[in-house]
């Protein structure tokens, strides 16, 4: 296959993003651009490569061009170096040399951005989810529960949903778990399997450990409306939503699962659009291997189904990781666009991963094992879906330079951008309204008060029932037809029979109306 034949595979008629120029026989060919059709970006993709090979700059390059085409973008900023997309890049000899090599007309530009942070940990508009909205399957991943414990957590959610007990934060969940293994609450789940005290103990300890890590702030209200990610700027460019994660990068399972919640919530709320001319949103899922690590079968099935179906809602998902083997085969099969940066082969495991990566590409005129280990920073092997849906020829590519700042903006600039956002006032302050914890606590106090009142009444009744002293041998007045006084109910009978006590297990939270319904990942389907 010749340079012209490979280049012909990337000559699209419709709008497309420019990735770079073809590399062949050690030479860069600026007259042979490598591109990806805009309409193909909801067919998902993979950006992979070893650390330091240029993955982040590739994300920045694609995000810039999507924004320019009016397509909103979501990026997770794990290392804290993506905020520069909001500012014009710095001109210099290296940038100019790269632009000349790939036939790029480079111009310094910044792009409209919104900055977010999980629970307000770090700079950014706080992103929170209620425990109810997050759902049992995703929460089980965060809590690192096994399959049996995951099923028990699902049972707890089912009970809370049916009773209208909204689980807003972690203390709500802890209160419901504790209630369901109490003497009062045990009977509530008896008909559907019950909850063992051992499993409840594991769940409670996992919740406590999560709170001790400072993760309690991520669950609460106001819950983030994922529709905010679909915004465009006044000039028609797509907003680049950057989730700042450096402050929580030591809690990788938490942030990777939160990214999945954002995607699942979007999936539930967006209407079907088929195959639009351009995506409604392109979502870059960074550190993707963390999502799949130790995931249960049910969790993997839900990811696979979400990725397969969200395409028809106009959302493209790009997984970002080191090697394709980090992504399960069923998910990898759905990723039509591939940008593979350099891989290392220093160890037997590296060599094995390299061979596995080569097998995931279509037949190629390149010796991919040699090419993938010889690529320089900012170079990649590319194959995408053409406008007809067929894969393009594999093309070694020297990538274009981003036009925005390749690095973070100053902290004060980032802070000012966050506080100037119209969304800051909506999400900045946490709200702690009445939910499961408050309702169960109120019911418990009411039951305790009823018990005290019943005990006092019982004691008073026993005192009143004591007979007055009579002379020995004197008959009681009233004759043989007199009725014996009715026996007072016992203290236990009075408390258990009280309306307050009976309501503890069945009427808490009924003000919230119908049962919460759940869909994929067990996330709540109606807006909270």
C-alpha positions in Angstrom: 0.0 0.0 0.0 1.4 3.4 -1.0 1.2 6.9 0.7 -1.5 8.0 -1.7 -3.6 4.9 -1.0 -3.5 5.4 2.7 -4.2 9.1 2.3 -7.3 8.4 0.1 -8.8 6.5 3.0 -8.9 9.8 5.0 -10.2 12.0 2.2 -13.7 12.7 3.6 -16.4 14.9 2.0 -18.1 16.1 5.2 -16.7 18.0 8.2 -13.8 16.3 9.9 -11.3 16.9 12.6 -7.6 17.1 11.6 -5.4 14.8 13.7 -2.1 15.1 11.9 0.0 14.1 8.9 0.9 10.6 7.6 4.3 9.0 8.6 5.7 6.6 6.1 9.2 5.2 5.8 10.5 7.6 8.4 9.2 10.7 6.6 6.2 13.0 7.4 3.9 13.8 4.6 2.0 17.1 5.2 0.1 16.6 2.0 -1.5 13.4 3.4 -3.6 14.6 6.3 -5.0 12.0 8.8 -8.6 13.0 9.8 -11.7 11.7 11.6 -15.2 12.5 10.3 -17.2 14.6 12.8 -20.2 12.3 12.3 -18.2 9.3 13.3 -17.2 10.6 16.8 -20.4 9.2 18.4 -19.1 5.7 17.3 -16.7 5.9 20.3 -13.0 5.5 20.5 -9.8 4.7 22.4 -6.8 6.9 23.1 -4.0 4.7 24.5 -0.3 4.8 25.1 2.4 4.6 27.7 2.9 7.5 30.2 4.5 10.5 28.6 3.7 9.7 25.0 1.2 12.5 24.3 -2.2 11.1 25.2 -3.2 14.3 27.0 -2.2 16.5 24.1 -4.2 14.4 21.8 -7.3 14.8 24.0 -6.7 18.6 24.0 -6.3 18.7 20.2 -9.6 16.7 19.6 -11.4 18.8 22.3 -10.4 22.1 20.7 -11.7 21.1 17.3 -14.9 19.7 18.7 -15.5 22.9 20.5 -14.9 24.9 17.4 -17.5 22.7 15.6 -20.1 23.5 18.3 -19.8 20.1 20.1 -19.6 20.2 23.9 -16.8 18.1 25.4 -16.2 16.5 28.8 -12.6 15.9 30.0 -11.4 14.5 33.3 -8.2 16.3 34.4 -6.4 13.7 36.5 -3.0 15.4 36.7 -4.2 19.0 36.7 -2.7 20.0 33.3 -5.8 20.3 31.1 -7.0 23.7 32.4 -4.8 25.4 29.8 -7.4 24.6 27.1 -9.2 27.8 28.3 -6.2 30.0 27.4 -4.4 30.7 24.2 -1.2 28.6 23.6 2.3 30.0 23.6 3.9 30.5 20.3 7.5 29.2 19.9 10.0 27.5 17.8 8.9 24.0 18.7 5.2 24.7 18.0 6.1 26.4 14.7 8.3 23.4 13.7 5.6 20.9 14.4 3.0 22.9 12.5 5.2 23.1 9.5 5.9 19.4 9.6 2.2 18.5 9.5 0.9 21.3 7.3 -0.9 23.0 10.1 -1.8 26.7 10.1 -1.3 27.3 13.9 -3.0 30.1 15.7 -3.1 30.6 19.5 -6.6 30.2 20.8 -8.5 29.6 24.1 -11.8 27.8 24.2 -14.9 28.2 26.4 -14.5 26.0 29.6 -16.4 25.1 32.7 -14.4 23.7 35.6 -15.8 21.2 38.1 -14.6 19.3 41.2 -16.0 16.3 42.9 -17.8 17.5 46.0 -16.0 20.8 45.8 -12.7 19.0 46.7 -10.2 21.1 44.8 -10.9 24.0 42.4 -14.1 23.8 40.5 -17.9 24.0 40.7 -18.9 21.1 43.1 -20.3 18.0 41.5 -22.3 15.9 43.9 -24.7 13.0 43.6 -27.3 11.8 46.0 -26.8 8.2 47.2 -30.3 7.5 45.8 -29.4 8.8 42.4 -26.0 7.1 42.4 -27.6 3.6 42.8 -26.5 0.4 44.4 -24.3 -1.0 41.6 -22.0 2.0 41.3 -21.9 2.4 45.0 -20.9 -1.2 45.5 -17.9 -0.5 43.2 -16.9 2.5 45.3 -17.3 0.5 48.6 -15.4 -2.5 47.0 -18.2 -4.9 48.0 -18.3 -8.5 46.7 -21.2 -10.0 44.7 -23.2 -11.1 47.8 -22.7 -7.8 49.5 -23.6 -6.0 46.3 -26.9 -7.9 46.2 -27.6 -7.0 49.8 -27.0 -3.3 49.1 -29.5 -3.6 46.2 -32.0 -5.0 48.7 -31.4 -2.0 51.0 -32.0 0.4 48.2 -35.1 -1.4 47.2 -36.5 -1.0 50.7 -35.6 2.6 50.9 -37.1 3.3 47.5 -40.3 1.5 48.3 -40.7 3.4 51.6 -39.9 6.8 50.0 -36.7 7.1 52.2 -34.4 9.2 50.1 -30.7 8.4 50.6 -29.2 11.8 50.1 -25.8 11.3 51.8 -23.9 8.5 53.5 -25.4 9.1 56.9 -28.8 8.3 55.4 -27.6 5.0 54.0 -25.9 4.2 57.4 -29.2 4.9 59.2 -31.3 2.7 56.9 -28.8 -0.2 57.2 -28.7 0.1 61.0 -32.5 0.2 61.1 -32.9 -2.9 58.9 -30.7 -5.0 61.3 -32.4 -3.6 64.4 -35.0 -5.6 66.3 -37.7 -3.3 64.9 -36.5 -3.4 61.3 -35.5 -7.1 60.8 -39.0 -8.1 59.9 -39.1 -5.6 57.0 -37.0 -7.7 54.7 -37.9 -11.1 56.0 -40.2 -11.8 53.1 -37.5 -11.0 50.5 -34.4 -12.6 52.0 -33.5 -10.4 54.9 -30.2 -8.7 55.6 -27.6 -10.6 57.7 -25.9 -8.7 60.5 -22.5 -9.8 59.1 -23.1 -8.3 55.7 -24.6 -5.2 57.3 -21.5 -4.8 59.3 -19.3 -5.1 56.2 -21.3 -2.4 54.5 -21.3 -0.1 57.5 -17.5 -0.4 57.9 -17.0 0.3 54.2 -19.2 3.4 54.5 -17.2 4.6 57.5 -13.9 4.0 55.7 -15.2 6.0 52.7 -16.1 8.9 55.0 -12.8 8.8 56.7 -11.2 9.3 53.3 -13.2 12.5 53.0 -15.5 11.1 50.4 -18.6 12.0 52.3 -18.6 15.4 50.6 -19.2 13.8 47.2 -22.6 12.6 48.1 -25.3 15.1 48.8 -27.3 18.0 47.4 -27.7 19.9 45.3 -27.2 17.0 42.9 -25.4 17.9 39.7 -27.6 18.0 36.6 -25.6 16.3 33.9 -27.5 18.3 31.3 -25.1 21.1 32.2 -22.4 19.2 30.2 -24.3 19.9 27.0 -24.0 23.7 27.1 -22.6 25.8 24.3 -21.0 29.3 24.5 -22.7 32.4 23.3 -20.6 32.3 20.1 -21.8 28.8 19.3 -18.7 26.9 20.3 -19.1 23.9 22.5 -18.2 24.3 26.2 -15.3 22.1 27.3 -16.3 20.8 30.8 -13.1 20.0 32.7 -13.5 17.9 35.9 -10.5 18.8 38.1 -9.3 15.6 39.8 -5.8 16.2 41.2 -7.1 16.6 44.8 -8.7 13.1 44.6 -6.3 11.2 42.4 -5.4 9.1 45.4 -9.0 7.8 45.4 -9.0 6.4 41.8 -12.0 4.0 42.2 -14.1 6.8 43.5 -13.5 9.2 40.6 -13.6 6.6 37.9 -17.0 5.4 39.2 -18.2 9.0 39.5 -17.4 9.4 35.8 -19.5 6.3 35.0 -22.4 7.9 37.0 -22.2 11.0 34.9 -22.3 8.9 31.8 -25.2 6.7 33.1 -27.2 9.7 34.1 -26.8 11.3 30.7 -27.9 8.0 29.1 -31.1 8.0 31.2 -32.1 11.6 30.4 -31.2 12.1 26.7 -33.7 11.2 24.0 -32.9 9.0 21.0 -31.5 10.9 18.0 -30.2 8.1 15.8 -27.1 9.1 13.9 -26.8 12.9 14.0 -24.5 14.9 11.7 -22.4 15.7 14.8 -22.4 14.4 18.4 -24.3 16.2 21.2 -21.4 15.5 23.4 -18.0 13.7 23.3 -17.0 12.3 26.7 -13.4 11.4 27.4 -13.1 8.7 30.1 -9.6 9.0 31.5 -7.8 6.3 33.5 -10.3 3.8 32.1 -8.5 0.8 33.5 -9.6 1.8 37.0 -13.2 1.5 36.0 -12.8 -2.1 34.9 -10.5 -3.3 37.6 -12.1 -5.9 39.9 -15.5 -5.1 38.4 -18.4 -7.5 39.0 -20.1 -9.2 36.0 -23.2 -7.1 36.5 -21.1 -3.9 36.5 -19.3 -4.9 33.3 -22.6 -5.8 31.6 -24.0 -2.4 32.5 -21.0 -0.6 31.1 -21.2 -2.6 27.9 -24.9 -1.9 27.5 -24.4 1.8 28.2 -21.6 2.2 25.7 -23.6 0.3 23.1 -26.8 2.3 23.5 -25.6 5.8 24.3 -24.4 6.2 20.7 -28.0 6.5 19.5 -28.4 9.4 21.9 -25.7 11.4 20.2 -22.9 10.9 22.8 -19.5 9.6 21.8 -17.3 8.0 24.5 -13.5 7.8 24.3 -11.7 5.6 26.8 -8.2 6.8 27.7 -5.8 4.2 29.1 -2.3 2.7 28.5 -3.1 -0.4 26.4 -6.3 -1.8 24.8 -6.1 -4.9 27.0 -7.2 -2.6 29.9 -10.6 -2.5 28.2 -12.9 -5.6 28.2 -13.3 -7.2 24.7 -17.0 -6.5 24.6 -16.4 -2.8 25.2 -13.3 -2.6 22.9 -15.4 -4.1 20.0 -17.6 -1.0 20.1 -14.8 1.5 19.9 -14.6 2.5 16.2 -11.9 5.2 16.4 -8.4 4.4 17.6 -5.4 6.6 18.5 -2.6 4.5 19.8 0.5 6.2 21.1 3.8 4.5 21.7 4.1 1.4 23.9 7.2 0.2 25.8 8.5 -3.4 25.6 11.0 -3.4 28.5 9.6 -6.5 30.3 7.9 -9.8 29.3 4.5 -8.3 30.4 5.2 -5.3 28.2 6.0 -7.5 25.2 2.8 -9.5 25.8 0.7 -6.3 25.9 2.4 -5.1 22.7 1.5 -8.2 20.8 -2.1 -8.1 22.2 -2.4 -4.4 21.0 -1.2 -5.3 17.5 -3.8 -8.0 17.2 -6.6 -5.4 17.9 -5.7 -3.4 14.7 -7.0 -4.2 11.2 -4.4 -5.7 8.7 -1.7 -3.1 8.1 1.2 -2.5 5.7 3.2 -1.4 8.8 5.2 -3.7 11.0 3.1 -2.5 14.0 5.3 -4.1 16.7 8.2 -2.1 15.4 6.3 1.1 14.8 4.5 1.2 18.1 7.8 0.9 20.1 9.5 3.5 17.9 6.9 6.3 17.9 8.1 9.6 19.3 6.1 11.8 21.7 3.1 13.3 19.9 3.1 10.4 17.3 0.5 7.7 17.1 -1.0 4.9 15.0 -4.5 5.8 13.9 -7.5 4.1 12.4 -11.0 5.6 12.4 -14.4 4.9 10.9 -15.0 6.5 7.6 -18.2 8.3 6.6 -19.6 4.9 5.4 -18.8 3.2 8.7 -15.8 1.2 7.3 -12.4 1.3 9.1 -9.8 3.5 7.4 -6.3 2.1 6.6 -3.9 2.1 9.6 -1.9 5.2 9.5 1.2 6.1 11.5 0.6 9.8 12.3 2.5 12.8 13.5 -0.1 14.7 15.5 -0.9 18.4 15.2 -0.1 20.8 18.0 -2.9 22.1 20.2 -3.7 25.8 19.8 -4.5 26.3 23.5 -2.1 26.4 26.4 -0.3 23.1 26.9 -0.2 23.1 30.7 -2.3 24.4 33.6 -3.5 28.0 34.0 -2.4 29.9 37.1 -4.5 28.9 40.3 -5.9 32.4 40.7 -7.0 32.5 37.0 -8.7 29.1 37.5 -10.4 30.2 40.8 -11.7 33.4 39.1 -13.1 31.4 36.2 -14.9 29.0 38.6 -16.5 31.8 40.6 -17.5 33.7 37.5 -19.5 30.8 36.2 -23.3 31.2 36.3 -23.4 27.6 37.7 -21.3 28.4 40.8 -24.2 29.9 42.7 -26.4 26.9 41.9 -24.0 24.2 43.2 -21.4 25.9 45.5 -23.2 25.4 48.8 -24.2 22.0 50.1 -27.8 21.5 51.3 -28.8 19.1 54.0 -32.5 18.7 53.9 -34.7 16.2 55.7 -34.1 12.7 54.3 -33.8 9.1 55.6 -31.5 9.9 58.6 -33.7 12.6 59.9 -36.9 10.6 59.4 -35.7 7.5 61.0 -34.2 9.5 63.9 -37.5 11.3 64.4 -39.5 8.1 64.3 -37.1 6.5 66.8 -37.4 9.4 69.2 -41.2 9.3 68.9 -41.2 5.6 69.6 -39.0 6.1 72.7 -41.3 8.9 73.9 -44.3 6.6 73.4 -42.5 3.9 75.3 -41.8 6.3 78.2 -45.5 7.5 78.2 -46.7 3.9 78.1 -44.4 3.0 81.0 -45.7 5.9 83.0 -49.3 5.0 82.3 -48.7 1.4 83.2 -47.1 2.4 86.5 -50.0 4.7 87.3 -52.5 2.0 86.4 -50.8 -0.5 88.7 -50.8 2.0 91.6 -54.5 2.8 91.1 -55.4 -0.9 91.0 -54.0 -1.6 94.5 -57.0 -2.6 96.8 -57.8 -0.4 99.8 -57.1 -2.1 103.2 -60.1 -4.0 104.7 -60.8 -5.7 108.0 -60.0 -9.4 108.0 -62.9 -11.5 106.9 -64.9 -8.6 105.4 -66.4 -9.3 102.0 -65.7 -7.0 99.1 -68.6 -4.7 98.3 -70.6 -5.1 95.1 -71.7 -8.7 95.7 -71.1 -11.7 93.5 -72.4 -9.8 90.3 -69.6 -7.3 90.3 -67.2 -7.3 87.3 -63.5 -7.8 87.9 -61.4 -4.8 86.5 -60.0 -5.4 83.0 -56.3 -6.4 83.0 -54.0 -3.6 81.9 -52.0 -4.4 78.7 -48.3 -5.0 79.4 -45.7 -2.3 78.7 -44.5 -4.2 75.6 -48.0 -4.6 74.2 -48.7 -0.9 74.7 -45.5 0.2 72.9 -45.8 -2.4 70.1 -49.4 -1.5 69.6 -48.9 2.2 69.5 -49.5 3.9 66.2 -46.1 5.6 66.4 -44.3 2.3 66.7 -46.2 0.6 63.9 -45.5 3.6 61.6 -41.8 3.2 62.2 -41.5 0.4 59.7 -44.0 1.3 57.2 -44.9 5.0 57.0 -41.6 6.9 57.2 -41.1 9.0 54.2 -44.4 8.4 52.6 -44.6 12.2 51.8 -42.3 11.5 48.8 -45.0 9.5 47.0 -44.4 6.7 44.6 -41.6 4.2 44.6 -38.4 5.4 42.9 -37.8 3.4 39.7 -34.3 2.5 38.6 -32.7 1.6 35.3 -29.2 0.7 34.0 -26.6 0.7 36.8 -29.5 1.0 39.3 -29.4 4.8 39.1 -32.7 6.6 39.9 -34.6 7.4 36.7 -36.7 10.3 37.9 -35.2 13.7 38.7 -34.6 14.2 42.4 
